[in-house]
Amino acid sequence: MNRDDYRHLIDSRNPLINTGAYARIECAPPGMAWRAVCVYHLPALINAGMCGIFIDCLDTGDRWASTVGLTVQWTWEGRRANEPAPARPFEKRPPEPRAQIDLRVGQNTSLWIQDGMGAPSDRVLGLHSNVENGLDGNMYGHNSFVVIFKMSSVAITPTTQPTLTLEQRVEATERAIAELAAWRQSMEGD
């Protein structure tokens, strides 16, 4: 998985891409903060049966951020005190997204950036692998997401996406795959 394949999906005005009505963003207070600028549900052809959330960060200049002093904090609905959710380090090497959280069936996950310098972070809520069998070709329990945060002072007010029919989701996924293939081909030509 190459994190650069998802840069073209970043839209700070509408960061919730193809996530239906289940994902949402709880915005950090005004001022400089880690802002969620892309929450993307991977289509089946890209996901290939994986089950996780892949996370990375951009700096204020839209470059991949240094992740020194950053971790991904996370939890899930119904988590009990004896169930650990250790902070996830940004440990993977580029071009992969630098951090990953594994999803479990039935786990409705929330995540945010913990900054050693104290910068606040948006929270991405409602990510799960419980999407129905066949939806966009993914299987129940095998769905993944890419989440990209950006250090920015611009607060994002995400719009709630309407619930789409299966046909609309398939059409949107096919468009996204075609756009991703065309973008990747154009990058290979450079």
C-alpha positions as CSV (number, residue, x, y, z in Angstrom):
1,M,0.0,0.0,0.0
2,N,1.4,3.4,-1.0
3,R,0.3,6.4,1.0
4,D,0.8,8.7,-1.9
5,D,-2.0,6.9,-3.8
6,Y,-4.4,8.6,-1.4
7,R,-3.2,12.2,-1.5
8,H,-5.5,13.2,-4.4
9,L,-8.5,12.2,-2.2
10,I,-7.8,14.8,0.4
11,D,-10.6,17.4,0.6
12,S,-10.6,19.4,3.8
13,R,-14.2,20.6,3.0
14,N,-15.5,17.0,2.8
15,P,-13.0,14.5,4.3
16,L,-15.5,11.7,4.7
17,I,-15.1,9.8,1.4
18,N,-17.4,6.8,0.6
19,T,-17.9,6.1,4.3
20,G,-21.7,6.2,4.3
21,A,-23.4,7.6,7.3
22,Y,-21.5,5.6,9.9
23,A,-18.2,7.6,10.1
24,R,-18.0,11.0,11.5
25,I,-15.5,13.6,12.7
26,E,-15.5,15.3,16.1
27,C,-13.6,18.5,15.5
28,A,-10.8,19.8,17.8
29,P,-11.1,23.3,19.2
30,P,-10.2,26.3,17.0
31,G,-6.6,26.9,16.4
32,M,-3.7,24.7,15.3
33,A,-4.6,21.1,15.5
34,W,-4.4,17.7,13.8
35,R,-7.3,17.9,11.4
36,A,-8.8,14.8,9.7
37,V,-8.6,15.6,6.0
38,C,-9.2,12.2,4.5
39,V,-11.3,9.2,5.7
40,Y,-11.4,6.7,2.9
41,H,-13.1,3.3,2.9
42,L,-10.9,1.1,0.7
43,P,-12.7,-0.6,-2.2
44,A,-12.5,-4.4,-2.3
45,L,-9.9,-4.5,-5.2
46,I,-7.5,-2.4,-3.2
47,N,-8.4,-3.8,0.3
48,A,-7.9,-7.4,-0.8
49,G,-9.4,-8.9,2.4
50,M,-7.5,-6.7,4.9
51,C,-9.1,-5.4,8.1
52,G,-7.4,-2.3,9.4
53,I,-7.1,1.4,9.6
54,F,-4.0,2.9,8.0
55,I,-3.0,6.4,9.3
56,D,-0.6,9.1,8.3
57,C,-0.1,12.8,8.8
58,L,0.8,15.9,6.7
59,D,2.5,19.0,8.0
60,T,1.3,22.6,7.4
61,G,3.0,22.6,4.0
62,D,1.2,19.5,2.8
63,R,4.4,17.4,3.1
64,W,4.4,14.1,5.0
65,A,4.9,15.1,8.6
66,S,7.7,14.0,10.8
67,T,6.0,11.6,13.2
68,V,8.6,12.0,16.0
69,G,6.6,12.5,19.2
70,L,3.3,11.4,17.6
71,T,1.2,8.3,18.3
72,V,-2.3,7.2,17.3
73,Q,-4.6,6.9,20.3
74,W,-7.7,4.7,19.8
75,T,-10.6,3.1,21.5
76,W,-13.9,1.4,20.7
77,E,-17.5,1.5,21.8
78,G,-18.1,-0.9,24.7
79,R,-14.4,-1.2,25.6
80,R,-14.0,-2.5,29.2
81,A,-11.3,-1.4,31.6
82,N,-9.4,-4.7,31.2
83,E,-9.2,-4.4,27.4
84,P,-6.0,-2.7,26.4
85,A,-5.9,-0.2,23.5
86,P,-2.2,0.7,23.5
87,A,-1.1,3.8,21.5
88,R,0.0,2.9,18.0
89,P,3.4,4.2,17.0
90,F,4.2,5.6,13.6
91,E,6.6,2.9,12.8
92,K,6.1,1.8,9.3
93,R,8.5,3.0,6.6
94,P,7.3,5.0,3.6
95,P,5.7,4.5,1.1
96,E,3.3,2.7,3.5
97,P,1.1,4.7,5.8
98,R,3.1,5.1,8.9
99,A,0.7,3.6,11.5
100,Q,-2.0,0.9,11.6
101,I,-4.8,-0.2,13.9
102,D,-6.3,-3.7,13.3
103,L,-10.1,-3.8,13.3
104,R,-12.0,-6.7,14.9
105,V,-15.5,-7.8,14.0
106,G,-18.0,-5.8,16.1
107,Q,-15.5,-3.1,17.0
108,N,-16.7,0.4,16.4
109,T,-13.4,2.3,16.5
110,S,-12.5,5.9,17.2
111,L,-9.0,7.4,16.8
112,W,-7.0,10.6,17.1
113,I,-3.4,11.9,17.1
114,Q,-1.6,12.3,20.4
115,D,1.0,15.0,19.9
116,G,4.0,15.1,22.4
117,M,3.9,18.9,22.0
118,G,0.3,19.1,23.2
119,A,-1.5,20.0,19.9
120,P,-5.1,18.9,19.9
121,S,-6.6,16.5,17.4
122,D,-9.9,15.9,15.6
123,R,-11.3,12.5,16.4
124,V,-12.5,10.1,13.7
125,L,-15.4,8.1,15.0
126,G,-17.4,5.1,13.9
127,L,-15.0,3.1,11.8
128,H,-15.8,-0.6,11.7
129,S,-15.5,-3.8,9.6
130,N,-19.2,-4.8,10.0
131,V,-20.2,-3.6,6.5
132,E,-22.6,-6.1,4.9
133,N,-21.4,-8.9,2.7
134,G,-20.9,-7.8,-0.8
135,L,-21.0,-4.1,-0.2
136,D,-18.6,-2.6,-2.6
137,G,-17.2,-6.1,-2.9
138,N,-15.8,-6.1,0.6
139,M,-16.9,-8.9,3.0
140,Y,-18.3,-8.7,6.5
141,G,-15.4,-8.4,8.8
142,H,-12.9,-7.5,6.0
143,N,-13.0,-3.7,5.5
144,S,-10.2,-1.2,5.8
145,F,-9.8,2.6,5.9
146,V,-7.1,5.2,5.2
147,V,-7.2,8.2,7.5
148,I,-4.9,11.2,6.9
149,F,-4.5,14.0,9.4
150,K,-3.0,17.4,8.6
151,M,-1.6,20.0,11.0
152,S,-3.8,23.1,10.3
153,S,-5.6,26.0,11.9
154,V,-8.6,25.6,9.6
155,A,-11.4,23.8,11.4
156,I,-13.2,21.3,9.2
157,T,-16.9,21.0,9.3
158,P,-17.6,17.7,7.6
159,T,-20.9,17.2,5.9
160,T,-22.9,14.1,6.7
161,Q,-23.1,11.9,3.7
162,P,-26.4,10.4,2.7
163,T,-26.8,6.6,2.9
164,L,-26.3,5.3,-0.6
165,T,-27.9,2.3,-2.3
166,L,-25.7,-0.7,-3.2
167,E,-25.8,0.4,-6.9
168,Q,-24.7,3.9,-6.0
169,R,-21.8,2.6,-3.9
170,V,-20.7,0.2,-6.6
171,E,-20.8,3.1,-9.2
172,A,-18.8,5.4,-6.8
173,T,-16.3,2.6,-6.1
174,E,-15.8,1.9,-9.8
175,R,-15.2,5.7,-10.4
176,A,-12.7,5.9,-7.5
177,I,-10.8,2.9,-8.9
178,A,-10.7,4.3,-12.4
179,E,-9.5,7.7,-11.0
180,L,-6.9,6.0,-8.8
181,A,-5.6,3.9,-11.8
182,A,-5.5,7.0,-14.0
183,W,-3.7,9.1,-11.4
184,R,-1.2,6.3,-10.7
185,Q,-0.6,5.9,-14.5
186,S,0.1,9.6,-14.8
187,M,2.5,9.5,-11.9
188,E,4.4,6.6,-13.5
189,G,4.8,8.6,-16.7
190,D,6.6,11.4,-14.8
